[in-house]
Amino acid sequence: MARKFFVGGNWKMNGTKSSIDEICSWLIAGPIDPNTEVVVGVPGCYLQYVSDKLSGSPVSVAAQNCYKAEKGAFTGELAPAMIKDCGANWVIIGHSERRNVFGEVDELIGEKVGFALKSGLNVIPCIGEKLEEREAGKTTEVVFR
């Protein structure tokens, strides 16, 4: 099977139902090349809403984060099963904001990636380099740290 071109868009902490309706209309109208996989990363509160809107379209939905446990006292976190229950089959893990603002470290990111994969989610892993590192040409160094 040939590899598909991948396009992902992370909405970060943006969007309202009104703006999401507009974006989803554009995505559904296409056209989307059948050799391209399109995934949108949406805020957790809109996972079900966007999954319902894009149901039947070639566009997949990603959560922007998930935790490394099936359930428990982890306020504000999403378990992979919760993400799947909302109709999403992708998750973004290790984004630079999660690392640089919330202090997530490589070890935790690795545990989260492993648990998400084990739970049946597709993972968009982020290396989390800072803008200064990218501009200094240190992306490869960051990848292999």
N, CA, C and O of each residue as an XYZ file, in Angstrom:
580
protein
N       0.837     -1.174      0.000
C       0.000      0.000      0.000
C       0.888      1.246      0.000
O       1.838      1.347      0.776
N       0.566      2.172     -0.868
C       1.345      3.406     -0.973
C       1.061      4.321      0.214
O      -0.045      4.355      0.754
N       2.091      5.056      0.597
C       1.921      6.023      1.688
C       1.109      7.199      1.194
O       1.187      7.588      0.028
N       0.322      7.761      2.108
C      -0.468      8.939      1.796
C       0.257     10.191      2.277
O       1.037     10.152      3.228
N      -0.012     11.281      1.610
C       0.437     12.586      2.060
C      -0.405     12.931      3.289
O      -1.606     12.663      3.304
N       0.201     13.513      4.307
C      -0.497     13.809      5.559
C      -0.559     15.312      5.779
O       0.451     16.009      5.679
N      -1.760     15.805      6.079
C      -1.950     17.210      6.425
C      -2.689     17.264      7.753
O      -3.787     16.724      7.886
N      -2.079     17.918      8.732
C      -2.714     18.057     10.038
C      -2.810     19.516     10.419
O      -1.894     20.299     10.168
N      -3.921     19.875     11.023
C      -4.107     21.236     11.496
C      -4.524     21.216     12.954
O      -5.530     20.600     13.307
N      -3.755     21.886     13.806
C      -4.052     21.946     15.231
C      -4.746     23.273     15.526
O      -4.178     24.344     15.309
N      -5.967     23.191     16.016
C      -6.735     24.401     16.288
C      -6.325     25.062     17.601
O      -6.770     26.165     17.918
N      -5.481     24.381     18.351
C      -5.011     24.890     19.648
C      -6.203     25.259     20.530
O      -7.187     24.519     20.544
N      -6.158     26.362     21.260
C      -7.267     26.753     22.127
C      -8.097     27.822     21.420
O      -8.275     28.932     21.921
N      -8.602     27.451     20.232
C      -9.374     28.366     19.407
C     -10.646     27.683     18.938
O     -10.713     26.459     18.833
N     -11.644     28.495     18.661
C     -12.867     27.988     18.065
C     -14.089     28.184     18.946
O     -14.026     28.193     20.176
N     -15.197     28.339     18.250
C     -16.530     28.343     18.836
C     -17.354     27.436     17.934
O     -16.915     27.100     16.834
N     -18.516     27.041     18.369
C     -19.335     26.187     17.500
C     -19.615     26.870     16.172
O     -19.659     26.213     15.132
N     -19.801     28.165     16.199
C     -20.061     28.906     14.968
C     -18.864     28.843     14.014
O     -19.031     28.555     12.829
N     -17.668     29.108     14.524
C     -16.483     29.063     13.649
C     -16.174     27.628     13.229
O     -15.697     27.400     12.117
N     -16.440     26.667     14.101
C     -16.220     25.255     13.758
C     -17.171     24.829     12.645
O     -16.777     24.098     11.735
N     -18.417     25.281     12.713
C     -19.373     24.960     11.647
C     -18.845     25.423     10.297
O     -18.948     24.710      9.299
N     -18.282     26.621     10.278
C     -17.763     27.186      9.031
C     -16.565     26.369      8.518
O     -16.495     26.031      7.336
N     -15.635     26.063      9.413
C     -14.455     25.292      9.017
C     -14.858     23.898      8.529
O     -14.363     23.425      7.506
N     -15.744     23.256      9.255
C     -16.182     21.911      8.858
C     -16.886     21.935      7.506
O     -16.738     21.000      6.719
N     -17.638     22.972      7.229
C     -18.295     23.101      5.916
C     -17.260     23.144      4.803
O     -17.427     22.492      3.773
N     -16.190     23.910      5.005
C     -15.120     23.989      4.007
C     -14.472     22.623      3.816
O     -14.236     22.185      2.690
N     -14.187     21.953      4.940
C     -13.523     20.654      4.857
C     -14.390     19.623      4.144
O     -13.892     18.848      3.327
N     -15.671     19.613      4.447
C     -16.582     18.648      3.828
C     -16.743     18.932      2.340
O     -16.832     18.007      1.533
N     -16.782     20.229      1.974
C     -16.955     20.619      0.572
C     -15.759     20.202     -0.276
O     -15.896     19.931     -1.468
N     -14.572     20.153      0.358
C     -13.368     19.715     -0.349
C     -13.015     20.610     -1.509
O     -13.280     21.812     -1.486
N     -12.424     20.029     -2.512
C     -12.121     18.602     -2.630
C     -10.855     18.224     -1.847
O      -9.959     19.044     -1.645
N     -10.811     16.969     -1.419
C      -9.626     16.424     -0.756
C      -9.116     15.269     -1.600
O      -9.847     14.322     -1.893
N      -7.867     15.361     -1.982
C      -7.234     14.315     -2.780
C      -7.306     13.000     -2.011
O      -6.953     12.970     -0.832
N      -7.748     11.917     -2.636
C      -7.854     10.632     -1.936
C      -6.506     10.078     -1.469
O      -6.464      9.155     -0.656
N      -5.415     10.632     -1.976
C      -4.084     10.211     -1.541
C      -3.556     11.083     -0.401
O      -2.370     11.040     -0.072
N      -4.444     11.869      0.191
C      -4.069     12.753      1.281
C      -4.909     12.432      2.509
O      -6.135     12.355      2.429
N      -4.253     12.246      3.630
C      -4.942     12.059      4.899
C      -4.977     13.408      5.605
O      -3.941     14.040      5.812
N      -6.179     13.843      5.972
C      -6.359     15.133      6.621
C      -6.874     14.886      8.039
O      -7.846     14.159      8.244
N      -6.202     15.504      9.011
C      -6.565     15.355     10.424
C      -6.608     16.735     11.062
O      -5.702     17.545     10.869
N      -7.672     17.001     11.828
C      -7.761     18.260     12.562
C      -7.692     17.965     14.060
O      -8.410     17.105     14.571
N      -6.808     18.702     14.758
C      -6.665     18.584     16.208
C      -7.513     19.645     16.864
O      -7.269     20.840     16.698
N      -8.518     19.206     17.615
C      -9.491     20.150     18.158
C      -9.440     20.179     19.691
O      -9.022     19.202     20.312
N      -9.861     21.287     20.302
C      -9.941     21.328     21.765
C     -10.842     20.202     22.282
O     -11.825     19.832     21.640
N     -10.491     19.672     23.440
C     -11.199     18.523     23.995
C     -12.698     18.705     24.131
O     -13.458     17.756     23.940
N     -13.135     19.919     24.458
C     -14.573     20.151     24.643
C     -15.342     20.056     23.333
O     -16.570     19.970     23.348
N     -14.639     20.070     22.192
C     -15.305     19.997     20.897
C     -15.062     18.668     20.162
O     -15.451     18.532     19.002
N     -14.433     17.701     20.816
C     -14.151     16.429     20.137
C     -15.407     15.788     19.564
O     -15.444     15.441     18.383
N     -16.430     15.629     20.388
C     -17.665     14.985     19.925
C     -18.348     15.832     18.854
O     -18.831     15.300     17.854
N     -18.388     17.133     19.060
C     -19.055     18.030     18.126
C     -18.424     17.949     16.736
O     -19.126     17.808     15.735
N     -17.106     18.040     16.685
C     -16.407     18.008     15.396
C     -16.483     16.612     14.782
O     -16.660     16.484     13.571
N     -16.354     15.568     15.593
C     -16.475     14.202     15.080
C     -17.834     13.999     14.418
O     -17.922     13.400     13.347
N     -18.893     14.499     15.055
C     -20.236     14.391     14.469
C     -20.325     15.181     13.168
O     -20.882     14.699     12.182
N     -19.774     16.395     13.168
C     -19.827     17.249     11.971
C     -19.090     16.609     10.782
O     -19.542     16.703      9.641
N     -17.949     15.959     11.064
C     -17.117     15.417      9.982
C     -17.383     13.941      9.700
O     -16.719     13.335      8.859
N     -18.347     13.371     10.399
C     -18.690     11.964     10.186
C     -19.042     11.717      8.718
O     -19.826     12.456      8.123
N     -18.463     10.688      8.158
C     -18.716     10.360      6.759
C     -17.826     11.097      5.784
O     -17.855     10.814      4.586
N     -17.032     12.041      6.274
C     -16.100     12.772      5.411
C     -14.733     12.094      5.489
O     -14.508     11.250      6.357
N     -13.826     12.456      4.594
C     -12.484     11.866      4.661
C     -11.574     12.519      5.706
O     -10.393     12.181      5.789
N     -12.102     13.438      6.492
C     -11.304     14.165      7.474
C     -11.426     13.472      8.835
O     -12.528     13.180      9.300
N     -10.275     13.215      9.464
C     -10.252     12.584     10.786
C     -10.047     13.637     11.863
O      -9.599     14.751     11.594
N     -10.387     13.254     13.090
C     -10.312     14.171     14.222
C      -9.278     13.670     15.219
O      -9.186     12.473     15.491
N      -8.499     14.606     15.761
C      -7.484     14.296     16.767
C      -7.761     15.086     18.039
O      -8.173     16.246     17.994
N      -7.527     14.436     19.169
C      -7.466     15.156     20.442
C      -6.101     15.832     20.486
O      -5.178     15.417     19.786
N      -5.971     16.859     21.296
C      -4.713     17.587     21.376
C      -3.780     17.061     22.457
O      -2.660     17.549     22.608
N      -4.240     16.071     23.206
C      -3.447     15.523     24.285
C      -4.196     14.326     24.851
O      -5.407     14.216     24.662
N      -3.512     13.441     25.531
C      -4.158     12.400     26.323
C      -3.193     11.966     27.416
O      -2.004     12.284     27.387
N      -3.736     11.235     28.375
C      -2.905     10.805     29.489
C      -2.504      9.347     29.332
O      -2.979      8.656     28.431
N      -1.634      8.889     30.208
C      -1.034      7.570     30.126
C      -1.770      6.511     30.940
O      -1.230      5.436     31.200
N      -3.009      6.816     31.344
C      -3.770      5.880     32.164
C      -5.178      5.705     31.596
O      -5.714      6.582     30.919
N      -5.750      4.553     31.892
C      -7.096      4.232     31.425
C      -8.157      5.056     32.145
O      -9.155      5.458     31.546
N      -7.936      5.304     33.436
C      -8.864      6.098     34.235
C      -8.166      6.479     35.528
O      -7.066      6.005     35.811
N      -8.802      7.332     36.308
C      -8.223      7.698     37.593
C      -8.451      9.151     37.948
O      -9.166      9.875     37.256
N      -7.830      9.562     39.038
C      -7.984     10.917     39.574
C      -6.975     11.852     38.906
O      -6.031     12.318     39.544
N      -7.183     12.118     37.624
C      -6.290     12.972     36.841
C      -7.127     14.117     36.258
O      -7.460     14.113     35.073
N      -7.452     15.069     37.087
C      -8.356     16.155     36.724
C      -7.917     16.839     35.434
O      -6.761     17.234     35.282
N      -8.860     16.969     34.514
C      -8.621     17.671     33.262
C      -7.997     16.837     32.166
O      -7.903     17.293     31.026
N      -7.568     15.626     32.480
C      -6.927     14.779     31.470
C      -7.967     13.962     30.705
O      -9.088     13.771     31.176
N      -7.588     13.490     29.536
C      -8.418     12.608     28.728
C      -7.719     11.268     28.573
O      -6.524     11.212     28.282
N      -8.463     10.198     28.765
C      -7.948      8.856     28.509
C      -8.175      8.524     27.042
O      -9.121      9.027     26.435
N      -7.318      7.680     26.458
C      -7.530      7.285     25.064
C      -8.935      6.742     24.790
O      -9.514      7.028     23.742
N      -9.481      5.967     25.719
C     -10.836      5.425     25.513
C     -11.879      6.538     25.424
O     -12.850      6.420     24.677
N     -11.684      7.618     26.182
C     -12.608      8.753     26.119
C     -12.540      9.416     24.741
O     -13.563      9.791     24.167
N     -11.339      9.549     24.232
C     -11.127     10.155     22.914
C     -11.824      9.322     21.843
O     -12.545      9.851     20.998
N     -11.600      8.034     21.893
C     -12.237      7.137     20.925
C     -13.754      7.150     21.065
O     -14.470      7.071     20.067
N     -14.249      7.250     22.298
C     -15.686      7.280     22.544
C     -16.334      8.523     21.931
O     -17.525      8.514     21.621
N     -15.562      9.578     21.759
C     -16.056     10.808     21.126
C     -15.931     10.766     19.604
O     -16.301     11.726     18.929
N     -15.420      9.676     19.062
C     -15.336      9.542     17.611
C     -14.007      9.938     17.006
O     -13.857      9.916     15.784
N     -13.044     10.298     17.824
C     -11.719     10.660     17.303
C     -10.823      9.424     17.338
O     -10.965      8.563     18.206
N      -9.903      9.350     16.384
C      -8.983      8.204     16.351
C      -7.521      8.627     16.299
O      -6.639      7.801     16.062
N      -7.271      9.890     16.516
C      -5.916     10.443     16.530
C      -5.699     11.243     17.805
O      -6.652     11.703     18.434
N      -4.427     11.404     18.180
C      -4.076     12.284     19.283
C      -2.711     12.913     19.014
O      -1.800     12.260     18.504
N      -2.589     14.176     19.361
C      -1.318     14.892     19.296
C      -0.667     14.758     20.671
O      -1.296     15.058     21.685
N       0.580     14.313     20.711
C       1.272     14.171     21.997
C       2.659     14.800     21.901
O       3.381     14.598     20.925
N       3.019     15.567     22.933
C       4.356     16.137     23.030
C       4.509     17.508     22.419
O       5.630     17.944     22.160
N       3.413     18.197     22.183
C       3.509     19.514     21.566
C       4.350     20.447     22.435
O       4.412     20.295     23.655
N       4.987     21.404     21.788
C       5.913     22.286     22.507
C       5.252     23.015     23.667
O       5.894     23.239     24.693
N       3.975     23.393     23.529
C       3.317     24.061     24.651
C       3.177     23.127     25.846
O       3.314     23.560     26.990
N       2.907     21.853     25.593
C       2.785     20.882     26.683
C       4.129     20.735     27.404
O       4.176     20.540     28.619
N       5.202     20.830     26.648
C       6.530     20.699     27.238
C       6.979     21.987     27.921
O       7.430     21.968     29.066
N       6.851     23.098     27.211
C       7.446     24.354     27.679
C       6.561     25.157     28.621
O       7.069     25.931     29.432
N       5.255     24.987     28.529
C       4.352     25.715     29.416
C       3.948     24.842     30.606
O       3.905     25.309     31.744
N       3.650     23.562     30.324
C       3.149     22.664     31.365
C       4.224     21.739     31.932
O       3.940     20.944     32.828
N       5.435     21.830     31.430
C       6.558     21.092     32.003
C       6.615     19.607     31.713
O       7.279     18.866     32.437
N       5.936     19.154     30.674
C       5.998     17.733     30.345
C       7.384     17.387     29.807
O       7.938     18.116     28.984
N       7.930     16.288     30.270
C       9.284     15.868     29.902
C       9.218     14.659     28.970
O       8.184     14.004     28.846
N      10.353     14.379     28.316
C      10.415     13.305     27.330
C       9.919     11.970     27.894
O       9.223     11.232     27.197
N      10.266     11.652     29.144
C       9.846     10.380     29.730
C       8.316     10.274     29.783
O       7.753      9.247     29.404
N       7.653     11.320     30.247
C       6.195     11.324     30.294
C       5.608     11.245     28.891
O       4.663     10.494     28.651
N       6.164     12.014     27.970
C       5.682     11.993     26.581
C       5.772     10.574     26.029
O       4.835     10.092     25.393
N       6.888      9.912     26.269
C       7.059      8.533     25.803
C       6.019      7.597     26.390
O       5.483      6.741     25.686
N       5.732      7.754     27.675
C       4.715      6.914     28.319
C       3.336      7.178     27.720
O       2.559      6.249     27.501
N       3.042      8.437     27.461
C       1.753      8.790     26.870
C       1.627      8.240     25.450
O       0.574      7.723     25.077
N       2.687      8.347     24.664
C       2.671      7.814     23.299
C       2.450      6.300     23.339
O       1.612      5.773     22.607
N       3.201      5.607     24.192
C       3.069      4.161     24.296
C       1.665      3.731     24.683
O       1.119      2.793     24.102
N       1.078      4.410     25.661
C      -0.264      4.042     26.111
C      -1.308      4.351     25.038
O      -2.239      3.572     24.837
N      -1.158      5.472     24.357
C      -2.107      5.826     23.290
C      -2.063      4.789     22.166
O      -3.106      4.357     21.676
N      -0.866      4.394     21.762
C      -0.737      3.382     20.704
C      -1.318      2.048     21.155
O      -2.048      1.396     20.408
N      -0.991      1.650     22.373
C      -1.516      0.393     22.941
C      -3.044      0.422     23.001
O      -3.695     -0.616     22.884
N      -3.607      1.612     23.182
C      -5.056      1.786     23.295
C      -5.743      1.911     21.937
O      -6.967      2.023     21.873
N      -4.975      1.894     20.861
C      -5.565      1.916     19.530
C      -5.707      3.274     18.881
O      -6.378      3.395     17.856
N      -5.096      4.297     19.447
C      -5.113      5.610     18.804
C      -3.939      5.748     17.848
O      -2.881      5.159     18.065
N      -4.127      6.520     16.801
C      -3.028      6.953     15.953
C      -2.412      8.166     16.633
O      -3.126      9.008     17.179
N      -1.090      8.256     16.601
C      -0.397      9.322     17.331
C       0.339     10.251     16.372
O       1.027      9.812     15.450
N       0.173     11.539     16.619
C       0.986     12.556     15.959
C       1.997     12.995     17.014
O       1.681     13.820     17.872
N       3.218     12.444     16.956
C       4.211     12.802     17.976
C       4.902     14.111     17.615
O       5.284     14.331     16.465
N       5.053     14.958     18.595
C       5.731     16.232     18.387
C       7.053     16.202     19.139
O       7.132     15.688     20.255
N       8.088     16.754     18.523
C       9.392     16.741     19.183
C       9.542     17.892     20.153
O      10.395     17.847     21.040
N       8.729     18.922     20.000
C       8.681     19.994     20.984
C       9.836     20.965     20.965
O      10.163     21.553     21.996
N      10.466     21.148     19.811
C      11.566     22.112     19.831
C      11.039     23.529     19.934
O       9.975     23.852     19.406
N      11.784     24.355     20.606
C      11.424     25.760     20.764
C      11.775     26.504     19.483
O      12.610     26.052     18.700
N      11.134     27.644     19.278
C      11.393     28.458     18.093
C      12.878     28.775     17.973
O      13.444     28.714     16.881
N      13.509     29.115     19.097
C      14.939     29.463     19.069
C      15.782     28.268     18.602
O      16.756     28.437     17.868
N      15.401     27.076     19.029
C      16.136     25.872     18.617
C      15.971     25.625     17.123
O      16.938     25.304     16.432
N      14.745     25.773     16.623
C      14.500     25.573     15.201
C      15.265     26.593     14.377
O      15.906     26.245     13.385
N      15.196     27.871     14.793
C      15.884     28.931     14.048
C      17.396     28.778     14.103
O      18.101     29.224     13.197
N      17.899     28.147     15.165
C      19.348     27.916     15.297
C      19.789     26.634     14.588
O      20.959     26.257     14.659
N      18.862     25.966     13.909
C      19.201     24.752     13.177
C      19.453     23.551     14.076
O      20.190     22.640     13.699
N      18.853     23.537     15.257
C      19.110     22.465     16.228
C      17.991     21.405     16.274
O      17.910     20.639     17.234
N      17.143     21.359     15.259
C      16.025     20.415     15.277
C      16.503     18.977     15.406
O      15.951     18.220     16.205
N      17.515     18.581     14.640
C      18.034     17.216     14.719
C      18.563     16.913     16.111
O      18.342     15.823     16.640
N      19.260     17.872     16.705
C      19.783     17.711     18.066
C      18.643     17.475     19.062
O      18.758     16.634     19.953
N      17.546     18.219     18.907
C      16.390     18.070     19.789
C      15.754     16.689     19.615
O      15.368     16.047     20.592
N      15.650     16.244     18.373
C      15.058     14.933     18.095
C      15.806     13.822     18.785
O      15.190     12.880     19.285
N      17.116     13.908     18.825
C      17.935     12.824     19.363
C      18.375     13.025     20.808
O      19.223     12.277     21.294
N      17.825     14.007     21.500
C      18.238     14.209     22.898
C      17.724     13.095     23.795
O      17.977     13.105     25.000
